[in-house]
Amino acid sequence: MSLTYEVCIDSVAGAVAAEKAGAQRVELCAALFDGGLTPTLGTVRAALAAVSSIRVHVIIRPRGGDFIFDEHEVAAMEHDVALVREAGAHGVVIGALTPEGTVDRPVVERLMAAAGGLPVTFHRAFDMAADPFGTLDALAGLGVARVLTSGQDASALEGAPLIAELVRHAGDRVIVMPGGGVTDRNVARVVAATGATEIHFAALSEEPSPAVHRNPYPFMGGELRRPEYQRLVTTSDGIASVIRAAG
């Protein structure tokens, strides 16, 4: 059975690279350092305009941290879902939990209604759920198309035993897609161990900033500092390496 490859990206160039490498789908995000946040509408539109054969799914997540959202955050997500749908996105990626670690059903239903029939992926909020099998059943019942998970572990390779059980439990009701720490070194093992038909990964490489003039003193973030003059970019070669390794 052929695999479907989904690449997690944070730029229009990443969408172009994924299409060139032969991936079938991208998850378009901003702020991958925070686990992926809602990209700007301009980025969504530009990405859709830049590719032709690859499907662009857009994450809708207003902030980093937990997946328990207040009424204002839910309203913002609802608006964002509608906007990316109107922009022509091929799917949306959402997730919301209660403080007890169950699916926040009213929020998910509201966001799915805003999606207007677009395929919906439930992101790795799933990995913070209290009962993975009950959560999977709830999401299947809601009509979610797929669930992204590391098997509630540090990586999809470490979580592979649970992912395999989830794949069997899901049957043909919902797709279980491994993701989290998937690289060209472990993708074949993850696929073999889980029986998954779709795989999610990033393919980021460090690239220096083109800035010639550099000021080493100011930082544009908080105390946890990344180099200002270094970029992480998605590369076609990195994606192709994972696809080849998956066999």
N, C-alpha and C positions, 0 to 999 in steps of 0.2 A: 504494500500500500504506500502510495507516495505521500510525503509529508507536506504540510502547509507551513511555510516559514513566515513568522511575523517579527518584524524588527522594530525595536523601541528606539525612537528618534526624537531629536529636539530641534530640528531645523529643516528648511526646505531642501537644502543640499543633502540631508540624510534621506529624504524621500527619493530624490533622484538617484542616490547611490544604491538604495535598496532595490529600486526598479531595475537598474543596470545589472545588479548582481543576480537577479532572478527570484527575489522574494515575492510572495504573493500579497503581502499586507504589511502596513506599518501602523504602529501606535504612535500618533503624533502628540508630543508632550512639550511642556516647558519645564525647566528646573529639574532635570534628572537627578541632581544632587539631593533634592528633597523627595525623590521617589516618583517624580512626575506630577506636574500641575497643569491646569488648563492653559493651552497656548492662546496667543492673541488671535482674534478673528482674522487679522491681516495675514498672520502666518498660515492659518488654515486655508484661506483663499489662495495664497501664493503657492502652497504645496499642491493643492488640487489642480492649479493651472500648470504646474511644472511637470506633472506625470500624466501618463495616459492609460497604462495597463494595470498598475498596482492599486490596491484598495487602501484608502486612507481612513483609519478609525481614530477618533479624537478622544483623549482622556478629558473628563470633566471632574476636576478636583480643585477646590478653591484655595487650599493651603496644605502645608505639610502637617505631620503629626498624626493624631488618631483619625478615626472615620466616623466620629459622632458629631453630627452637624446641627447647628441651631437653625431657627426659622429663616434668618437672613441668608445664611450660607445655602440653605436649600433653595430659596428663591433665586439666588444668583446662579446656582447650578441649573435650575429649570430654564432660566433665560439663556444660559450658555448652550444647553442642549438644543433648544429651538434655533439659536443662531447658527450653530455649526450644521444642523440639518438643512436649514435654508441656504447655507453656503454650498451645499452639495456633498458634505461628508458621507462616507459609505457606511459608517457605524459609529457608535459612541461607547466609551469605556467608563463605567461608573462603579460606585460602591458606597454603602452606608450601613453602619451597624448601630445597635442599641448599646447602652452602657454594659448590658449583660452579655454582649458578644453574640447576639442573634441578628439576623437580617432586619434592618429597619424597613419593614415592608411598605408602610405608607410613603416613605421617601423614594424607594425604588420604583414603586408603582407610579408615582408622580413624574419621575424622570423618564420612565419608559413611555408614559403617555406623551411627554414632550418630544420624545424621539420619533413619534409618528410612524412606527413600524420599522425603523432602522434596526439592524442587528445590534444587540446590546451585549457587551462583555462585562462581567463583574470582575473587577481587578483584585489585587492582592489584599484588599480588605478581608478577603476570604481567609487569608492566613492568620488573621487575628480573631477569627470566629471561635466560639467555645466548642461547638459540635460540628466537625467538618461534614459528616454525613447528613445530619439534619439540615445544615445550611445548604448543602448541595441539593437536597430534596426541595427545600423552599425555593431556591433559585430556579430549578427546573419547572416547578409549578407556576412561577411567575412568568415564564417564557423567555428567560435569559438564554442567549445563544451559546455562550461559552463562559467558563470560569478560568481565570489565570491564577496559578498557585505554585508555590515552591514546596508544596506538601507540608506547610506549616513549619518548615525548618529553615536553616540558614541559607540553603541553596536547593535547587531542584534535584541535584544529585543526592544530597543527604535526605531530602524528603521523598525520594523515588518510591520507597515501599508504600507510603500512604497514597501517593499519586496513583500508583498502580491499582490500589483498592478503590480509589475514587473513580478511575476510568471504568472499572468493572461495575461499580455501583451505578454510575451514570447511564450506562448502556447507550442507547441512541436518544436519550432525553435531552442531554446537554453535553457540549464538548468540554472536556477537561484538558487545559493547555498548560504544560509545564513551563515555568519561567523563573528566573532568579539564578544568577551565576552560571548560566549556560554559555559555554565557550567551545571552540573547536577541539579542545582537549577532552571534553566530557560529553558532548552532545550525543554521540553514538551510544554511550552507556545510559544516558538519561532516556533516550528513545527506547532502547532495548529493555530497560528495567521497568518502564511504565506502560508500554503499549500505546503511547499517545500518537495521535495522527496529526497534531499541530504542535509547534514549538515556538517559544518566544525568547528572544535574546536581543542584546545590544552588541554593537561592534564598534566600540569607540577607541580612537587612537589619539595620543597627545600630538598637538601641532602648535608650534610657536606662533604667537601673534605677529602680524605683519608690521606692527608699530615700530617705527624707527626711533622716534622721540619717545623716551620712557621716563616716567617719574616714579621712583621706587618707594616713595613715602606714603601716599594716600592708598587706602583700601576702600572698596565699594561695598563691603559686606560687614559682618559682625566680627566677633573675636575668632571664630573658626575660619581661618583665612586660606583661600586657595590663591595660587599665583595669578596676578592680574594679567600677565603676559604669556599665558598658556591656555590653549583651547583643547577641548575634547571634541573630536569630529567623528561622525559615522563614515566609514570607508567601504567602498564596494569590495575591495580586497578582503577586508575583515569579514564581511557578510558572506562572500563566496567561500572563504575558508571554513566557516561553520557549516554551510550547505554541503560542501564536499565531504567534510568529516562525518556528517550525519549519514552519509552513504546512500 
